[in-house]
Structure formats: C-alpha cells, structure tokens
Amino acid sequence: MTSMTDPHQGQFRLSMLFNDTRYRSLTYQAIAAILLALAIWYLANNLVQNLRTAGLNISFDFLRDSAGYDINQRLIEYDSQSTHARAAIVGILNTLLVSFLACITATIFGVIAGVLRLSNNWLVSKLMSVYVEIFRNIPVLIWIIIIFTIMTAVMPAPRAFRGDTPEATMLLDMFAFTNRGVYIPGPYFTAPLFASAFLNWVLVLAVLAGSLFATRRMARWATGVQEQTGVRPTTWYFTLAMWIVPVGLLLMVMGLAWEIPALKGFNFKGGIKIGGALIALWFALSIYTGAFIAENVRAGIQAISKGQTEAAGALGLRPRRTMNLVVLPQALRVIIPPLISHYLNITKNSSLAIAVGYADVTATLGGITLNQTGRAIECVLLLMAFYLTISLLISVGMNFYNKSVKLEER
C-alpha cells in the first residue's frame, strides 16, 4: 500500500532556506542585512583606524568652546563669546524659521496658481502657466541671488530716512523697508507671567492649541447634528470667540505692548528686524516650490470626475463654493503625497542660504564652526543627523495628516 505524504511536513533541512518558498525571501533578506552591517562596520572601523593613525579622534568637546563670531539674524540671545553649541542652535532655529515660512507661503502660492491655471479666463490661465514654467525651470539659487540683489539695489538705505525732508518714510510710522532688511513693531510683555520670554510665548501657543482643539470638537459636533437632522447649526461666532477670547484675555493679563523701530545712529533700533537675506531666501524658496505645488494642485483637481462638479452645479452651488466644498477636499488625497516631498525639498534647499549670508545651520555648524575647529567629521555628522531628523518629522506629520483626510471605505 502506498502512503501519501505532505511535502510541507517533515524535518527541517538547511537546503530549505533556499529551496522552500516559505523561507527563501527571509533568507535573502537576512543575508542582505548581514552584508550591509559588515560593510558599515568595515567603513566605520577603517575611519577610526585612519583617524588614529593621523593622531585624531572623534570628539564633540569643541561644542563647549567659544565660537568667536557674530550672527546677525537670531531668535535667541547670542554673542561672539557664546559656545559653538549655541551658535549651532541659532543656525538650527534660523533654518526652521525660513523653512516654516517658506512651506506656508509656497503652499499658498501653489494652491492659488494651481486653481487659476484651470480658470476659464484665458489671460489668467496663461499668466499662471507662464509663472509655473518660468519659476520651476530656473534653479532656486539663481532666484535667491536675483531677489537679494534687487533688495539691496532698490530699497533705500537707512540714511534716506534721516532729515526734515527724508527721501524715504516709514509706512504708517511703524514699518521701515531698507536695503538692510525690513523693520516691524516687536511685541513684548509689560507684566509677564514668567521671567523667560520664551516661556511666555509658549503659554500663548498652548492657549492657541487649546482653541484649535475646541474648534475641532465643535466642528465634529456640528457635523453630527447635520448628519442627524440634515441642518448644520451656525457655529462661526462660537468659533471666532474660541480663537479670540482666550488668547485676548491672556495677552491683556500679561500686558502686551509693541516696540516701534526708530532710526538711531546709522541704523534702525528696536522692533523686529527681518534681514534682507532672510527675505530673499524665504521668497525665492516660496515662488520656486510654489510652481511645483501648483502642478500638483492642478493634477489633483483634474483627477476629480467632472460629474462631481456637474452634480454640485445641479444643486445650485456656485463655482467658488463647488471648488472649496466639493473638488479641493477630494483632491487632497492626490495633492498631499507629492506635497510632502516639496516640504522636504524646501528644508534641504534652505542650505543655500550661505549664498546670501543668511546664518542657517549649514552656514554656522557646517561653515564657520567647521573651519575654525577643523572638526569636519563631527560637524558633518551633526548636520546629517539634523536634516535626517527634520525630514523624518515632516514625513511623519504629513503622512498622519494624509491619513486623516483620505477617503474611508465603509
């Protein structure tokens, strides 16, 4: 009598790692991981041996030494006697500042240009097409230099604001536009709750975050009522109050005041200075990346079936309301994935700031600090860690938002 045996049963043999489909893929992955680990170990060991032969070693003690150089644009207190670590933090904050501002304005430019490219107005559509084709096909470094050159050549010098009949005047006696930058009123607190100004502003941001949470909860409640009754309750005045009243009361308690810039000596003093290098980098990154975002927005809108627009029109919705309520919410699932890459590119392209003298982290840690200390490996490793961390955080945040707006099947 012949017995039938199951080929998947029996004793395990080493040959099954390559011949059995259940183990083959895992085997190849394990071999690849081992080879990669060996390659990394070899390169790291080779680096350490070469440094030891040259009498060098990897050390980050230089971060505690005095930097010895000044930084014009800074968000925290800093002087030439501060450490290299603090100079790196100033550069990191400057990088985050210009990246954050550029991401916001690039999104605004991109959405507006992308929507207007599909306008029925021939002139508007062609103008947006010209904008997209010109700005995305010229390197961003050239735009940075062009804008910075225009600012320094066209804007008046601070001395033009001096005298009984000055050549230039401040806008509303509060804003000064010069070839060194733009000076605007700066907020401060006359009765702060904390000794540190940073903690006071953190408290303000925390109140705004609470307002955001409260308005989102109200929006969910209104949506629930609409689903049950078919009528959405009016909540805009409650939403407005949630945004204004809490933060307004907090600012009143802390005594919010404004410091107006004034011409003293050879330059303006007081208020907030937005340097020309920051403006040039910010605006160049915005208009350059905005051209790419515009194409993503256009593609996302065109990916929505025309039947959606026709149905909205049949219900009596105007074209603007149709775009805001029907088309764009559905187009987000097509727009957001490439938008993540554009935000990452803005953050990495901000390293071109050194071309106009803006002190970002590449200019401080990867430039002056590296040249003064000679610690090239340490500085480059820190730079790589910073950009990798920021890129991963942006990816995680945007992917989380992408999941929150994608269509869910029942």
SULZI-V489334 format. One record per residue. N is the residue number from 1. RES is the residue in one small letter. PSI is psi in whole degrees, 0 to 359 (none if undefined). D_FIRST is the distance of its C-alpha to the first C-alpha in Angstrom with 1 decimal. Layout:
n=<N/N>
res=<RES/RES>
psi=<PSI/PSI>
d_first=<D_FIRST/D_FIRST>
//
This chain:
n=<1/2/3/4/5/6/7/8/9/10/11/12/13/14/15/16/17/18/19/20/21/22/23/24/25/26/27/28/29/30/31/32/33/34/35/36/37/38/39/40/41/42/43/44/45/46/47/48/49/50/51/52/53/54/55/56/57/58/59/60/61/62/63/64/65/66/67/68/69/70/71/72/73/74/75/76/77/78/79/80/81/82/83/84/85/86/87/88/89/90/91/92/93/94/95/96/97/98/99/100/101/102/103/104/105/106/107/108/109/110/111/112/113/114/115/116/117/118/119/120/121/122/123/124/125/126/127/128/129/130/131/132/133/134/135/136/137/138/139/140/141/142/143/144/145/146/147/148/149/150/151/152/153/154/155/156/157/158/159/160/161/162/163/164/165/166/167/168/169/170/171/172/173/174/175/176/177/178/179/180/181/182/183/184/185/186/187/188/189/190/191/192/193/194/195/196/197/198/199/200/201/202/203/204/205/206/207/208/209/210/211/212/213/214/215/216/217/218/219/220/221/222/223/224/225/226/227/228/229/230/231/232/233/234/235/236/237/238/239/240/241/242/243/244/245/246/247/248/249/250/251/252/253/254/255/256/257/258/259/260/261/262/263/264/265/266/267/268/269/270/271/272/273/274/275/276/277/278/279/280/281/282/283/284/285/286/287/288/289/290/291/292/293/294/295/296/297/298/299/300/301/302/303/304/305/306/307/308/309/310/311/312/313/314/315/316/317/318/319/320/321/322/323/324/325/326/327/328/329/330/331/332/333/334/335/336/337/338/339/340/341/342/343/344/345/346/347/348/349/350/351/352/353/354/355/356/357/358/359/360/361/362/363/364/365/366/367/368/369/370/371/372/373/374/375/376/377/378/379/380/381/382/383/384/385/386/387/388/389/390/391/392/393/394/395/396/397/398/399/400/401/402/403/404/405/406/407/408/409/410>
res=<m/t/s/m/t/d/p/h/q/g/q/f/r/l/s/m/l/f/n/d/t/r/y/r/s/l/t/y/q/a/i/a/a/i/l/l/a/l/a/i/w/y/l/a/n/n/l/v/q/n/l/r/t/a/g/l/n/i/s/f/d/f/l/r/d/s/a/g/y/d/i/n/q/r/l/i/e/y/d/s/q/s/t/h/a/r/a/a/i/v/g/i/l/n/t/l/l/v/s/f/l/a/c/i/t/a/t/i/f/g/v/i/a/g/v/l/r/l/s/n/n/w/l/v/s/k/l/m/s/v/y/v/e/i/f/r/n/i/p/v/l/i/w/i/i/i/i/f/t/i/m/t/a/v/m/p/a/p/r/a/f/r/g/d/t/p/e/a/t/m/l/l/d/m/f/a/f/t/n/r/g/v/y/i/p/g/p/y/f/t/a/p/l/f/a/s/a/f/l/n/w/v/l/v/l/a/v/l/a/g/s/l/f/a/t/r/r/m/a/r/w/a/t/g/v/q/e/q/t/g/v/r/p/t/t/w/y/f/t/l/a/m/w/i/v/p/v/g/l/l/l/m/v/m/g/l/a/w/e/i/p/a/l/k/g/f/n/f/k/g/g/i/k/i/g/g/a/l/i/a/l/w/f/a/l/s/i/y/t/g/a/f/i/a/e/n/v/r/a/g/i/q/a/i/s/k/g/q/t/e/a/a/g/a/l/g/l/r/p/r/r/t/m/n/l/v/v/l/p/q/a/l/r/v/i/i/p/p/l/i/s/h/y/l/n/i/t/k/n/s/s/l/a/i/a/v/g/y/a/d/v/t/a/t/l/g/g/i/t/l/n/q/t/g/r/a/i/e/c/v/l/l/l/m/a/f/y/l/t/i/s/l/l/i/s/v/g/m/n/f/y/n/k/s/v/k/l/e/e/r>
psi=<131/129/141/129/147/122/341/356/161/182/143/137/150/327/339/339/332/335/333/127/342/333/346/311/320/324/314/322/320/319/318/320/319/317/320/316/319/320/316/317/319/315/317/317/320/320/314/318/318/320/321/321/323/3/24/161/154/119/142/19/337/340/340/354/159/135/313/15/155/157/121/307/114/149/346/167/135/143/180/343/357/165/165/328/318/323/321/321/319/316/321/315/321/321/315/323/307/326/316/313/318/323/318/307/325/322/318/311/317/316/315/312/321/320/317/337/336/11/150/345/116/317/314/316/316/325/318/325/319/317/312/312/326/309/330/349/5/131/143/330/322/320/322/313/320/311/320/320/318/318/314/335/328/318/145/153/159/328/341/347/0/150/169/327/74/153/332/152/157/143/120/22/23/334/131/124/111/173/355/351/185/132/125/161/142/130/148/165/131/339/65/150/337/155/330/127/327/316/326/317/329/321/319/315/324/321/319/322/321/322/320/316/318/318/325/321/320/321/321/320/316/322/320/319/320/321/330/321/342/357/127/125/151/120/6/327/326/319/316/319/322/328/323/313/308/310/328/315/319/317/326/318/319/358/61/130/169/133/117/131/145/147/116/116/233/2/172/143/152/167/202/131/126/103/153/325/319/316/316/314/315/309/320/314/325/309/329/308/329/328/322/319/325/320/323/320/316/316/320/319/317/343/344/134/141/338/331/314/318/322/319/320/324/333/357/9/139/160/320/317/324/318/317/324/337/307/303/317/324/330/344/325/341/330/320/314/310/337/328/315/324/322/320/320/323/314/318/324/343/344/348/2/334/340/333/11/19/129/76/186/330/324/326/291/316/0/275/312/317/316/326/320/337/8/71/316/314/316/318/321/318/319/314/317/321/307/325/316/313/318/318/321/318/317/316/314/314/325/324/317/322/320/329/338/354/157/134/129/145/none>
d_first=<0.0/3.8/6.5/9.9/12.9/16.5/18.7/21.6/20.3/20.4/23.3/26.5/27.6/31.1/29.9/28.9/32.6/33.1/29.8/28.7/30.9/31.0/33.1/34.6/37.7/38.4/38.2/40.7/43.0/43.0/43.9/46.6/48.1/48.1/49.9/52.4/53.2/53.7/56.0/58.0/58.3/59.4/62.1/63.3/63.5/65.3/67.8/68.5/69.0/71.3/73.4/73.6/74.8/77.4/78.6/77.3/75.0/73.6/75.9/76.9/80.1/82.2/81.5/84.0/86.8/89.6/88.9/92.4/92.2/93.0/90.9/92.8/90.2/88.7/87.4/88.0/90.9/90.9/93.5/93.6/93.3/90.0/86.9/84.4/81.9/84.3/85.0/81.2/81.0/84.0/82.2/79.0/80.9/82.7/79.4/78.0/81.3/81.4/77.7/77.9/81.0/79.6/76.3/78.4/80.9/78.3/76.3/79.5/80.5/77.0/76.6/80.1/79.8/76.3/77.5/80.8/79.0/77.7/81.2/82.7/85.9/85.8/88.0/86.1/82.8/84.0/85.7/82.4/80.7/83.3/82.9/79.1/79.3/82.2/81.2/77.5/78.1/80.7/79.6/80.2/82.2/84.8/85.2/85.7/88.4/90.1/90.3/91.5/94.2/95.3/95.7/97.7/99.9/100.5/100.7/104.1/104.8/105.7/109.3/109.5/109.4/112.5/116.1/118.2/116.9/113.4/111.5/108.4/108.0/105.3/103.3/104.5/106.0/102.5/100.4/101.4/99.8/100.6/99.4/98.1/96.0/96.3/97.9/97.0/98.0/95.9/95.0/95.7/96.1/99.4/97.9/94.4/92.1/90.8/92.6/90.0/90.3/86.6/85.7/88.1/86.4/83.0/84.2/85.3/81.9/80.3/82.5/81.5/77.8/78.4/80.2/77.2/74.8/77.1/77.6/73.8/73.4/76.1/74.5/71.2/73.2/75.0/71.8/70.4/73.6/73.4/69.8/70.8/74.2/74.2/77.4/77.4/80.1/82.8/82.2/83.8/86.8/84.7/82.7/86.0/87.3/84.2/84.6/88.4/89.4/87.4/87.9/91.5/92.3/90.8/92.8/95.9/95.4/94.9/97.9/96.5/99.1/99.3/100.7/102.4/102.5/106.0/107.5/108.6/109.8/107.8/104.8/103.6/102.9/101.0/98.3/95.1/94.9/92.2/92.6/92.7/89.7/87.6/88.8/88.1/84.6/83.9/85.2/83.6/80.1/80.6/81.7/79.2/76.1/77.4/77.2/73.4/73.0/74.9/72.3/69.5/71.5/72.1/68.4/67.5/70.0/69.0/65.4/66.3/66.2/69.6/68.7/69.1/72.7/73.4/72.2/74.3/77.3/76.7/76.9/80.3/79.5/81.7/80.2/80.9/79.2/76.3/75.8/76.1/74.1/71.5/71.0/71.4/69.2/66.3/67.1/66.8/63.0/63.6/66.7/65.7/62.9/65.1/68.0/66.3/66.4/70.1/70.9/69.2/71.1/74.4/73.8/73.0/75.8/78.2/78.2/80.5/83.2/84.6/86.0/88.6/89.0/87.0/85.9/82.2/79.7/79.2/83.0/83.5/80.4/79.3/82.8/85.8/84.0/81.8/84.9/86.9/84.3/82.3/79.1/77.2/73.7/74.3/76.1/73.4/70.7/72.6/73.1/69.5/68.6/71.2/70.1/66.4/67.1/69.3/66.9/64.0/66.2/67.3/63.7/62.6/65.6/65.4/61.6/62.2/64.9/62.7/60.1/62.9/64.1/60.9/59.8/57.4/55.0/54.7>
//
